Amino acid sequence: MQQVIEFAANHPIMSLGWVGLFGAVVYSFIQPMLSKVKTIGHHEATMLINKQDAVVVDVRTKDEVKTGKIAGSVHIPQKQIQASDFKNIEKYKASPIIVVCETGMRSGAAGAALAKAGFELVYSLRGGMADWRSSNLPVTKTK
């Protein structure tokens, strides 16, 4: 223990770096447990869609949606969700909602906004549409 204290005293910047890194690792494990939005893979998503009639909310841009979307998904751009405009999906507040973006990076924030607005069961698709397509799951094209 004495050596740790001596090291910290001799190398304060490196010690602060280690403390910050440790804090980030702890936060990355605790944050998903506290979040109302659960991250699921494409297998769990298909089960929710098929067994519980989950609604897929696509938050990608119009250009991204033109490359293909999950059949039956509702397109609500990220900007519309940030503006708390949920009129297209208001009737699905008690239904499972799966939020999808291109890579899985934007869907978490959109899901958090939906959960804050009172949607009860919100999920984020891990890997987004890129993972969905790479798994050869069906997509539909829009004109």
N, C-alpha and C positions, 0 to 999 in steps of 0.2 A: 504494500500500500504506500509506503514511503517513497518508492521509486516512481509510482504514478504521480504523486504530488510533486515530486522533484521534476519529472518530465513536463508536467503541466506548467510549472513555474518557469522552466527554461524555454518552453516552446508554446507560448500562449495562443498564437494564431493557429498553429496546427491543432492544438487542443480544442479550440473553438470550432474548427472545421470538423473534427471528429464528433463533437457534441451535436453540431448541426446535422451531420449525416445520420447519426443515431436517431435524432428527433424525426428526421424525414422518413426513416425506415419504420419507426413506430407509428407515425401518422399514416403511412401508406397501408398499414395493416388494420388500424383502428377505423379509419374513415369509411371504408365500405360497410363495416358493421353498423355504423351509425346512420348511413345514408338511407333515405326512403326509396331510392332508385337502385334496383338490383341489376347487376350486369349478368346477362345470360348469353350462351352460345347459340349457334343456329339450330342445333338439335332441340334444345329447350324451347326455342322460339317456335319451331314447327309444331311441337307438342301443344304449346299454348294456343297457337292458331287453330289447330285441328280439333283439340279437345275442349277448349274453353272459349272459343270464338274471340280470341284476342284481336284487338284492332292495331294494325301496323301504321304508325305515323312516320312518314318520310320527311325529314327536315332538310334535305339537300336542296340545292338550287335547281331552277328549271332545266338548265343545261345538263346537270348531273342526272336528273330524273329521266331525261331523254335517252340516256344510255341503257335504261332498263330499271324496272322497279319490281318490288314484290307484289304479286297479284292481289288486288283488293286493298292495297295500301292507300292511305289518305295523305296527300301531299300538303304539308303546311310548312312553308319556309321558316328557317331559323329566326329571321327578322320578325315574322308574324308572331312566333312564340314569345320572343323577347318583349313584344308589345302587348302580351297577355291577350291576344286575339284567338280564342279557342272556339269560336262559334261553329266550326265544322265538326268538332268532336265533343261538344258539350254534353251530348246525350250518352256518351260512353264513360262518364265519371266513375261508375261502379265496375266497369269492365276492365280486363287486363289490357294495358296499353304497352306496345313494344315500339320504342323510339329508334329509328334507323337513320344513320348518316352514311357518308361514303366510307370512312375508315374506323368509326367508333369513337372519334375524338369529340365531336360536337354533340352527340346524342346524350351524353351525361348531363350537360348543362340544360339541354332542352327538357330532359326528363325531370330534372330538379325543378324547373319552372312549372311543369305540369303537376308535380307532387305538391308544390306550394299552392297551386290554384285549386287543390282539392281532389285531384284524381287519385283514386285509392291504390291501384295496383299498377305501378309504372316500372318498366324494365328497359334497359338499354342493350342493344344488340352488340356484343363484343365483335370487333373487327369490321362492323358495318357491312355495307353492300359489297365491298371488295372481298371479304371473307365469304359472304353468301355466294357470290359468283364463282370464286375459286373452288368452292365445294360442289359446283355444278348443280346448285339448287335453281328452281325455275324463276325466271324473270319475264316480265312482259314489257314490251316497248310501247311508248306513246308517240304520237305524231306531232 
